[in-house]
């Protein structure tokens, strides 16, 4: 891509501004660990929400969504339940508040709140630290390769992908290491504003360049329908045969069954709470439980419309103007070429530099959040807990600088030598993430679950996921091979996940039932502080014996209702920009009506109750007179 001088100037000015911001806030960030890791719990919820949304706006993930949108049409809005996207609804409704009430700094430190300090708790603490480090390094590697490949396409200097990645990561690391959480949040807010403008611009360009009639000629019947039956029923055979082959390769042919499995998997993963990464860090950085909940709600509002304006804009431009090129690629479709093609052909000078800066911001924001999530696990959960619990605050902050630097160095060394970044990401997500679910569901909702159960559940889940993910292992089983051939089902969702879950739950139950319950005082303190609903009857009886005025959390029914409404609300937020860009204004009006109706319901059943709920659920010692 050929950039003009003004475009290059905009990109350089953006990169320099991120470094200056890091130094500007570094003095405040270095005052304490609380400031460095959590911004002193002083940042407003709406700022944290924008920061979190910016960290999730990964451009490589966005390009994957463009691929899905191109091949599956508007039905692709259901596929991100793979992650699942509606985990933000669970966080909004109740889990962010539960997590923030624990008043900890990291996911590993939370283990002490739930399981105490015994041997089982120490083993659980260890497995969470290991999980956090491995997943952070893995996603760092993904970011390293992604930003390099992106820069080679867009930036004018003749450097290799790895050289570009090293330079851009070095720039990002300067403000992340020096400024900590405050620097990351401030730069991410700026990055998100750039991203939002860039995304809306691409959507508007697509509306101006592509008519509904032109789009309909290039896509199969039903492409613009959000809803689906048991089968996908999109016939690409006369337009782009390779797109139909991709459907079979992905295993999404039985689309209704596939979405049902995604929903089942998504409910369990969402109920487990956030993994120990930047999403959890933003929740723990909120001022209080109410603001933590508000932050998670705000993520849905600020992230979804801009991102999907970009996705549908790129998809529409690709479908009308790039289909011949895609057909020429045969079965080796490369959707990464869609973005530079669309920008170079349709975006004017000046705005192009702004858009490229915004896309660089997407990479850098996700990378910054990942790096900033790592040091707390080394400094707070290893050094402070086991080596030097009484060091000066400055010592902990200096060690945080060192930990961030080492994470960057290790990630660069691995990323430099990795050739298949997608394989790394799939290995981590299908292995470690699947193994995370069983233990982290039970920890919230069952009083008898203990540290040993948590540890062995995590170990069983992770090991079984890695074994089952071994190449050709499951596909060599005759019945699995027959199912895949006949029904074109997705192996990871329909077979691997249920098996991993069963192995993980077996480890959880064996580890728990073969060992003693956790200390009674630990359980009572956790129950008073966090106030979960679930199977906590024996602990509730002991708490009531000491404090007859104590009231259990009775919000299960209301929370489940709000989650159902929230998922509909989130899907409508996704659908609205899609209908606007393809000019399906009747559907857009109906979708807007759904958004307004679900927003009104949540206003009365969720938002109005936040202040009352937190005041009511405070432990007696914390209640205001």
Secondary structure, 3 states (H helix, E strand, C coil): CCCCHHHHHHHHHHHHHHHHHHHHHHHHHCCCHHHHHHHHHCCCHHHHHHHHHHHHCCHHHHHHHHHHHHHHHHHHHHHHHHCCCCHHHHHHHHHHHHHHHCCCCCHHHHHHHHHCCCHHHHHHHHHHHHHHHHHHHHHHHHHHHHHHHHHHHHCCCCCCHHHHHHHHHHHHHHHHHHHHHHHHHHHHHHHHHHHHHHHHHHHHHHHHHCCHHHHHHHCCCCCCCCCCCCCCCCCCCCCCHHHHHHHHHHCECCHHHHHHHHHHHHHHHHHCCCCCCHHHHHHHHCCCHHHHHHHHHHHHHHHHHHHHHHHHHHHHHHHHHCHHHHHHCCCCCCCHHHHHHHHHHHCCCCHHHHHHHHHHHHHHHHHHHHHHCCHHHHHHHHHHHHHCCCCCHHHHHHHHHHHHHHHHHHHHHHHHHCCCHHHHHHHHHHHHHHHHHHHHHHHHHECCCCHHHHHHHHHHHHHHHHHHCCCCCHHHCHHHHHHHHHHCECHHHHHHHHHHHHHHHHHHHHHHHCCCCCCHHHHHHHHHHHCCCCECHHHHHHHHHHCCCCCCCCCHHHHHHHHHHHHHHHHHHHHHHHHHHCCCHHHHHHHHHHHHHHHHHHHHHCHHHHHHHHHHHCCHHHCCC
